[in-house]
Amino acid sequence: MSVDSPPPANIPSTIPHQAHQQIDRQWRDDDQNINNYTFNTNNSNIGLNPDLIDTLQDGTPLDFYQCIVSNDIIHKIVIETNRYAAQLISARTISPHARLNKWHDTNECEIKQFFGLLIWTGLVSLPSYYLYWSLSRIYSTQFGTIMSRNRFECLMKTIHFSDNTCADPTNRLYKLGTVIDDIMINSNYCMQPDQSMCIDESLVKFMGRLAFKQYIKNKRDRFGIKEFKLCISPCYTIAMKVYCGKEVSNMLTVGNVGIGTLRYNRKSNPKEVTKKKLKRREIVSQKSSSNVLVLKWRDKRDLVMISSKHDSALTNLKIRGKTVQKLTVVVDYNVGKTSIDLSDQMTSYSNPLRRSQKWYRKVTLDALLNISVVNALVLFQKVTSSKMSITAFRTTLVVQLINKETITKIISQKHVLEKSNRCAGCYSKAVKKKGRKYAQCNTKKSN
């Protein structure tokens, strides 16, 4: 659905379950009476925040990413991760030989490196995480120069976003904490929406057991966790809400102007519109007592639409050299819908999400490593007036997040083997540290 009015200042991503309300609507014939709406009555600033233009004209991808995922968000994740690790260790439910027994508290720098490695796994896809630390030349990625495999898997197990001891049993989304809300607040601060926005559902693939897991047959990943995203042009997300049950939402009560497609079998739909059989190019429409249009149009198939700012007027379009008549409401809908479609497309490129049994980790990492990265890319392109692909942006961001000045040199270095199949450089370093015998026993040989 496309909307043409700014949303409330803060749109929470964790709205509690509400009871369903039956709305009785009165319908009349379409009288071509269109509601008059005034956009931005307060004359507030819209579009890009001018502070970003003044301060980040020469900014790097990491600078723009930190505008969305601020240090305060990273600090909250550090606190909750350390707390959850301490709870796991104190519970004494882990094996005596588990990696977690060697746990030490993490910090902001390490979490950034951890996020950098996760984004890297999307750029260089391997079947399993442990292969990124493999000594085989086939899987060589030099992950071990940034973080050990044991430490990475410990962080993957303990990454957390809320305090379990303060859990609200009535809130299904308490495990998400405030991370997603904080990301959306930062996104709204960096860019205020203009008149054209789009609300639509998105799906994060999840195959585990979950009470509010959804099935959407027309999605590529049919099973998963449904999210509602509010996007503006070109593909910037300013609000997101995880769907966890039936809710009532009447956008017209806050003065929003909406356009969208409509299921013909929804309750309160005018039967004279939805059940009438049409021939090609025929139109039937009615308006409610609040002046909301419901329209049915048959082109190649039946299309039912709803709008609070249109009538059934037609407009001429040139398509492949031919003049074609289309409904104005359809044209405006197609223009507004592109932002969220492009957002989903951009987040799918080099997606670092893997199969997981923890739904909250997957949803939050999607916001941290996909939606936030796409938002940062949009800001980078608008402020610096430079073009960069999403893959190049992710690559540069990885190098800056892992915070290794010599990473490009490390990746390009190769072991020089002697006749004994040992690396000459590694052998000489071991000799200098602990002597020749130690070097002969501990310098690895190539198979």
N, C-alpha and C positions, 0 to 999 in steps of 0.2 A: 504494500500500500504506500502511496506517495502522499505526503502532507505538505502544506504550504504555509505553515506557521510555526514559530519556534516553540520547542517543548518547554515544560517547566524547568526551572534552574537546575535542579538536581533530580535525576531520574534514577531511583535505586534499582539495583539489579536483583534484589532479593525481596520482592513484594510478597507478603504472606498470602495464603489461600483465602479467597473470599467466596461467599455463597453466591450461587447463580440467581440472577434476578430476571423475571419475565417482564419484558417491555411491550406494552400495547401501543401500536402505532396506527394512525389513521392515514389512509392514502387517498390521493386525488390525481386527476389527469395532469400531465406535465403542461404548465401554463407559461413556460419560458421565463419564469421569474427567478432571477439568480441572486443569491445572497451577495451583499457587498461587504468585503472584508478589507481592513487596512493592515498592512504588514508593518511591523516595527513602529508601533504608535509612540513608543518612548524615545525614539531616535537613538537607540543604543548602538554601540559599535558592533558591526557584523564582519564576518570574514576573518582574515589572519590578524592575530594580535600584533599591533605595531611594535611592541617591545621586542618581539623576536627579530624583526627586521633591523632594529637598531643594534642588537647585541650579538646576533648569530649570522651576520652577513657572510662571514668566512667560517661558519661552524662545520664540524665534522659529523658524520652519521651518529657517532656516540653522543655528541652534544644534543642532537634532536631526539635520540632515543631516551636520554635522561630527562628531557622535558616531559615525556609521557610516563616513563617508569622512573620516578624520582628516587633520590637516595632515601627518602622517608619510607617509601614502599619497600625498598631493599632492606632497610633496617627492621621493619616489621617482620619480614620473612625470616631474617636472621634470628630474631628473638623467638618466634614460634618454632622454628626448626630446632634450635638448641633446647627449647623447653620439651618438645616432643621426643627428641633423642634421650633426654634425661628420664622422661617417663617410661620409655621402652626399656632402658637399662635397669631402672629401679623396679620394674615389674618382674624381672628375673624370668621372663618367658623365652629368652633367646638361648641358643646353644652356647656352651662354654667356649667353643672355638669360632664363634661368629665374628665377623669383621667389626660389628658394632661395639664389641668389648674394647676396642682400641680407639673409640670415638673421642675426639676433642672438639671443643666448640668452634663453630665456623664464624666467619666475619663477612662484612660487606664485599671486600675484595674477592674472596673465594666464591661467594654466590654469583658475582658478576662473571668470574671465570667459568663457573658451572653453567650459567646461561649461555655463555659464548660457545662452550663445547656442545651444548644441546643444539644450538643453531647450526653448528658445524656438521652435526650428524644429519641434518636435513640437506645440507649441500652435498655431502659425500655419504650416500646411503649404503649401509652394510646390513646384512641380515640380523646381526645381534650386536649388542653393545660391546661385549668382550673382544670382538674382532678389531675394534679400534685400537686396542693395545697389543695386537698380535705382532710377533716379530717377523712374520712372513712378509716378503716384499710385495706380495699381491695386495695385502691389506695395510700397507705402510701409510700411516696418517700422522705420526709423531704426537699422538695424544699424550703419551707418557711424559713428554717434556713439559706439559702444563699441569697435569694432575695424575696421580696414580689411579689404577683401575679400582682398587679397594675403596679409596676415598670417594671416587665418583659414585660407586654403587651405594656407599653409605649415605651420601647426600641425596641420591635418588630415592632411597628408602625413607629418609627422615624429613624431606622437604615438606613444610607444613605452613598453613596460613591462618590458623585460628587456635585458640586455647580450648582443648577438649574438656577441661575442668569447668569451663563456663559455658558449656553447650546449652543451647535453647532447644528443648525437645520438640517444640511446636514449629521450629524453623527447619525445613529440610535442607536449607542451603547454608547452615551455619559454618560448615567446614570451608567454605570459600572465604570466610573472613571479610575484610573490607578491601581486599586487593583490587578486585574488579571495579568497585565503586571509585576507589582512588584513581585508577587509570582513567576512568571516564571523566572525572572531575578535572584532571590535568588536561585531557583532550579538549574539553570545553573551554578551558582557560586559554589554550593555544589557538583555537579557532572557533569563532561563534558562527552558528548556522545562518544561512541566508534563507530566502523564501522557499526554495525547493529542497525537500528532504524525502527520504524513503524509509519506511518501516517494513521489514520482512523477516521471515524465519530463516534461520541457518541451523545446521546440524553438525555437532561434534560427534564423530563416530565413537560408539561405545557398545561393546558386546557383552559386558558383564551384567550382573543382576542389579537392578535399580528400579525403585517403585515408579519413578516418573520417566523412565526410558520411553522414547517415542518411536513409532514406525511411520515413516513418510515414504510412500512407494515411488514418488517421482524424484527422489534424491539419489545421488550416486551411492552414498552410504546410507542405506535405508533405515538402520537401527542406530540410535544414538540419543544424545541430550540436545533438546531443542532450545535455541536461543532466539530472542527477538532483538534485532539490531536496528538502530536508527543511524542512517548514513547520509552524508552530504557529498556533493561533487568534489573531486572525481571519485574517491573511494575512501573517504574519511569517516570513521565511526565515532560518533559523539555520545552514544548511549547504548547499553546492552543489558538485557535482562534474561536470566535463565528461567525457563518455563518449568514449573513443578506442579502444575495442576490447573483446574479451571479457575479463571478469574474474570471479573467484569471490568470492562474499560470503556467509558463513554468519552471519546476524545472531543466531541462537540461541546461538552460542558466547560472546557477550558479554552474555547475559542479557536480550536484547530480546524483547518480546512483539509478534508481528506478525499483522496481518490483511490479506488482499489477495485480488484476483482471480487466477485461474490459467489459463493456456492448457491446454486439455485434452490437447494432444499433446506436452507437455513430457516429457523423460526422467524415469524413476523415479516417475512418477505411478502410482497403483494402477489397474490396468486394470479391476478390478471396479467402480470408481466412474466412470471417464471414459467407458467404452464401453457402460455400461448405458443402455437406452432407457427414458425416464420419461414418465409422463403428467403432466398439469398438477397442481401442488401436491405431487408426489411428491418424496421425499428419499432419497438414498443417501450414506453416509459411511463412512470408515475413518480409523484413526489409525496413525501410524508408531511405531517403537520409542522415539522421543523425545517421544511424546505430541502430535504435530502432527496436526491434523485436516485432512483433505481431503474436501470435501463437494460434492455435485452436487445442484442444486435446479432444478426446472423451474417457471417462472411463465409468462411469455409466451414465453420461450425458455430454453435450458439455461444455467445459471450455475454455474461451478466456482470454489470459494473455498478458501483455505487459512488456517488460524488456529492459533495456539499457546495460546489462552486461551478457546476456545469449544467447545461441543458442538453438536449439531443441534437445540437447543431452539428453540421458537417463541415469539413475543411478539405481543400484540395492539396494533394501532395504529388510530387513528381518522383516516380519510382521506375528506374530503368528506362527513362525516356518517355514514360507514359504518365498521364494525369489520372490519379486515383483519388476517389473520395473516401475519407475516413472520418470517424467521429472525433471531435475535438478532445473529448475526454480520453479516448484511446491514445491519441497522439501525445497528450500531456503525461499520461501514465507511462508510456514507453520511454519518454525522456527522463522522467524522475526515477524510474526503476533501474537505470544503468548503474547508479552509484553502488548499490548493494551487490549487484551481480559482479561488478568489477572488484569489489572488496573481497568477495568469496573467491574469485579467480586469483587475485594476488596472494591471498593467504594460502592457497593450495600449492603455490610454487615453492619447492624446497621445504615442505612442511616437516618440522622436526618431531611431531607427535608420534608416539609409538603405542602399541597395544598395552593396556594397563588395567589392573583390577580396581584401582583407586580413581573413581570418577572425578572427584574434586581436583585431583592433581592434573588431570587431563584438561579440564575446563579452564583452570587458572593458568596453566602453561600455554594454552591456546591464546588467552588474552595477553600474556606477557611476551610470547615469542612470535606470535602471528599478527594479531590485531594491532598491538603496539608498534611493531616493526613497520607495518603498512602505513599507520598514521605518521610515524616518524619520517618515512620516505616522502609522504605528501608534503609535510612541513619543509623538509630539506629541499625539495624541488621548487616550492613556492618562494622560499626565502632566498636561496642562493641562485635562483633562475638557471639551474643546471639540470641536465637530464641524466638519470642513472637508473638502470634496470633494478628490479627487486633482487635479482641474484647478485649483482655487483654490490648493492647496498648491504645485503646480508654478509657478503664476504668481507667487506671493509669493517662492518660492525663486529664480526668475529675477531679479527685481528686486534681491534681496539679493546674489546671486552676481556680477552684473555690476558691483556696487559703484559705481553712479552715483546720487548723491543727487538729482540733478535729472532723472532719467530720466522721471518722470511729466510734468514740465514740458516736456521736450524733445519727447516724443511728441505732446503736445497742441498744440505750436506749429505755426503754418502760415505759409508765405511770403505776404507781402502784395505783390502785383504792381503795378508802375507801368505807365504807358502804354507804356513801352519793353519790357514783359514781363519786367523784372528785379525781383527782390525788393528792396524799399526798405531793409529791414534789412541784407541782405547787401551791397548797394551802398554804404550809408553806412559799414559796417565796413571795406570795402576802400578807400574814400576816405581814412579816417582812418589806415590803415596805410601805403599807398603812393601815394596821390594819385588824382585823378579819371581820368586816362588809364588807369592800371592797372585801376581799377574798371570802366571801360567795356569793356576788353578781356577781363577775367577773370571778371566776374560772369555766371553762366550765365543764359541766357534760357529762358523756358518755351516749349515748342512749341505 
